[in-house]
Amino acid sequence: MKTLAIETATRASSVAIGEGPELRGMAVNVDGRGHVGFLLPAIDFCLNQAGWEASDIELVAVDTGPGPYTGLRAGIATAQAFAAAVGAQMAPVSSLTVIALRAATGRRRIWPVVDMRRGLVAVAPYRPLPGGVAPDGPAEVVDPVDFKAILESEAGDSLIVGDWRALPESTWTGLHRVRRGRPRYPSAETLLEIADMYQRHDKLKAASDVRPEYMREPDVQINWKAFRSEGAWPDG
């Protein structure tokens, strides 16, 4: 299927298009505040690279998180709008899965890390398998102390990938069975590969059924109760 992939769960936004897992065009931008302005020009650029029209797209893959609120909202809203406009199905994929799939290891348990800000990270364990990875436990949002405790309790060797640089250096002190590696960020190119697997295993969704996995509240919230009490709406 001709696929558009949109990745905005971290500081590194990317857009890719491909036929199945075969890459035909890609654009990348590393800027924690630049998701919105990047996406539409990047989609146009990738379509031009492949010589495709928007109406050629049959499947839209998108990273649904976990990740910071603003980036996810931009990516998912764009993906849903595009899919609805052209009548495409969607493949929603976890950012942790996208990172884990590109981790280079044959035996270590993989722990992808996504920086959630406020001193927190999202993590989940994965098992390496021939040609891929499999979830090996639930995703959770933890602080550095709790994540270190999790790693200390591991019976085997671990590989930490993703944005582990968001954690203080003291996190790694004394962890002799832990290694850190790449990739740092999830990539739209990997989304293409996962979307192809989802399509073959009948795991696609309609645009209206795709939901974000924020896993924590946004940085800024409106106190609606206080706002109303100040007279934003008339009584009655």
C-alpha positions in Angstrom: 0.0 0.0 0.0 1.2 3.6 -0.7 1.8 4.9 2.8 2.3 8.3 4.5 4.1 8.1 7.9 4.1 11.0 10.4 6.4 11.1 13.4 6.1 13.9 16.0 6.4 12.2 19.4 9.8 13.7 20.3 12.0 16.7 19.3 12.7 15.0 16.0 9.8 15.3 13.6 9.9 13.3 10.4 7.6 12.5 7.5 8.1 9.5 5.1 6.2 8.0 2.2 6.7 4.6 0.8 5.1 1.6 -1.0 4.9 -1.0 1.8 8.1 -0.8 3.7 10.1 0.6 0.7 11.0 4.3 1.3 10.2 6.7 -1.5 10.7 10.0 0.2 11.6 11.4 3.6 12.0 14.7 5.5 13.4 15.2 9.0 13.5 18.2 11.4 15.0 18.3 14.9 13.3 21.1 16.7 11.1 20.6 19.8 8.9 23.6 18.9 8.7 23.2 15.1 6.3 20.3 14.6 3.4 22.3 13.2 5.3 24.4 10.7 7.3 21.4 9.5 4.5 18.9 8.7 2.6 20.2 5.7 5.6 21.4 3.7 7.3 18.1 4.5 4.4 16.1 3.3 4.4 18.1 0.0 8.1 17.6 -0.3 7.9 13.8 0.1 5.0 13.5 -2.3 7.0 15.4 -4.9 10.0 13.2 -4.3 7.9 10.1 -5.2 5.9 11.8 -7.9 2.6 11.0 -6.1 -0.6 12.9 -5.5 -2.1 13.1 -2.1 -5.0 11.0 -3.4 -2.5 8.1 -4.1 -2.0 7.5 -0.4 -3.9 4.4 0.9 -2.6 4.2 4.4 -1.5 6.8 7.0 0.8 5.7 9.9 1.3 7.9 12.9 3.1 7.8 16.2 0.4 8.0 18.9 2.8 8.3 21.8 3.8 8.4 24.6 5.4 11.8 24.1 4.9 15.5 24.9 1.4 16.8 24.3 2.0 19.5 21.7 4.0 17.3 19.3 1.6 14.4 19.5 -1.4 16.6 19.0 0.1 18.2 15.9 1.1 14.9 14.3 -2.1 12.9 15.1 -4.4 15.8 14.0 -2.5 16.1 10.7 -2.6 12.4 10.1 -6.3 12.1 10.9 -7.2 15.0 8.7 -5.1 13.7 5.8 -6.5 10.1 6.1 -10.1 11.4 6.3 -9.6 13.7 3.2 -8.2 10.9 1.0 -10.2 8.0 2.5 -7.1 6.2 3.8 -6.9 3.7 6.7 -4.6 4.4 9.6 -1.9 2.5 11.5 -1.4 4.0 15.0 2.0 3.0 16.5 3.6 3.5 19.9 6.7 5.7 20.0 8.4 3.1 22.3 7.8 0.4 19.7 9.3 2.6 16.9 12.5 3.2 18.9 12.8 -0.4 20.1 12.6 -1.9 16.6 15.7 -0.1 15.6 17.8 -1.1 18.6 20.7 -3.2 17.6 20.9 -6.2 20.0 20.5 -9.9 19.8 20.1 -10.8 23.5 19.7 -7.8 25.7 16.2 -6.7 27.0 15.5 -3.4 25.3 14.3 -0.3 27.2 13.3 2.5 24.9 13.1 6.0 26.6 10.9 9.0 25.6 11.5 12.3 27.4 8.2 13.4 28.8 9.7 16.6 30.4 9.2 17.7 34.0 11.9 15.2 34.9 9.9 12.2 33.7 10.4 9.6 31.0 8.2 7.0 29.4 9.7 3.5 29.3 8.7 -0.1 28.4 10.6 -3.4 28.1 10.9 -5.2 24.8 12.3 -8.6 23.9 14.4 -8.9 20.7 13.1 -11.4 18.2 14.4 -12.6 14.8 13.4 -9.7 12.5 11.8 -7.6 15.2 10.8 -7.0 18.8 7.9 -7.9 21.1 6.6 -6.0 24.2 7.7 -7.6 27.4 5.8 -5.5 29.9 3.6 -2.4 30.3 4.7 1.2 29.4 4.9 3.5 32.3 6.0 7.1 33.2 8.8 7.2 35.8 11.3 9.5 37.3 15.1 8.8 37.1 15.2 7.2 40.6 12.4 4.8 39.8 13.8 3.9 36.4 17.2 3.1 38.0 15.4 0.9 40.6 13.7 -1.0 37.7 17.0 -1.6 36.0 18.7 -2.7 39.2 16.0 -5.3 39.6 16.6 -6.8 36.1 18.0 -10.3 36.1 19.7 -10.1 32.7 21.5 -7.6 30.5 19.6 -4.4 29.3 20.0 -2.0 26.4 18.7 1.5 26.9 17.8 3.4 23.7 16.0 6.5 22.8 16.4 9.8 24.7 18.3 8.4 27.7 20.4 11.7 27.6 17.4 13.3 29.3 18.3 11.3 32.5 21.0 12.5 34.9 24.3 10.8 34.7 23.8 9.4 38.2 21.1 7.2 36.8 23.8 4.9 35.3 26.1 4.7 38.3 26.6 1.1 39.4 24.5 -0.4 36.6 27.1 -2.9 35.3 24.7 -5.0 33.1 23.2 -1.9 31.3 24.4 -0.5 28.0 23.2 2.6 26.2 22.8 2.9 22.5 20.8 4.1 19.4 18.5 5.2 18.0 17.9 8.4 20.0 14.6 9.3 18.3 11.8 7.4 16.6 11.7 7.7 12.8 8.9 7.9 10.2 10.9 5.5 8.1 10.5 2.8 10.8 6.8 3.7 11.0 6.5 2.6 7.3 7.9 -0.8 8.2 5.6 -1.2 11.2 2.6 0.0 9.2 3.3 -2.7 6.5 3.3 -5.3 9.2 0.0 -3.9 10.7 -1.6 -4.0 7.2 -0.6 -7.7 6.7 -2.0 -8.6 10.1 -5.2 -6.7 9.8 -4.4 -4.2 12.6 -5.5 -1.0 10.8 -8.0 1.5 12.1 -10.3 4.2 10.8 -9.1 7.8 11.3 -11.9 8.5 13.9 -10.7 5.5 16.1 -7.1 6.7 16.5 -6.3 8.1 20.0 -3.2 9.6 21.5 -1.3 7.9 24.4 -0.2 11.0 26.3 0.4 9.1 29.6 0.5 12.3 31.6 -1.3 15.7 31.7 -0.2 18.5 29.4 2.2 21.2 30.7 -0.5 23.9 30.6 -4.1 23.4 31.7 -7.0 25.8 31.9 -8.7 26.0 35.3 -12.2 26.0 33.8 -13.9 26.4 37.2 -12.0 29.5 38.1 -12.4 30.8 34.6 -16.2 30.5 34.8 -16.3 32.1 38.2 -14.6 35.2 36.8 -17.5 35.9 34.5 -16.4 34.4 31.2 -20.0 33.2 30.8 -23.1 35.0 32.1 -25.1 33.2 34.8 -28.3 31.5 33.8 
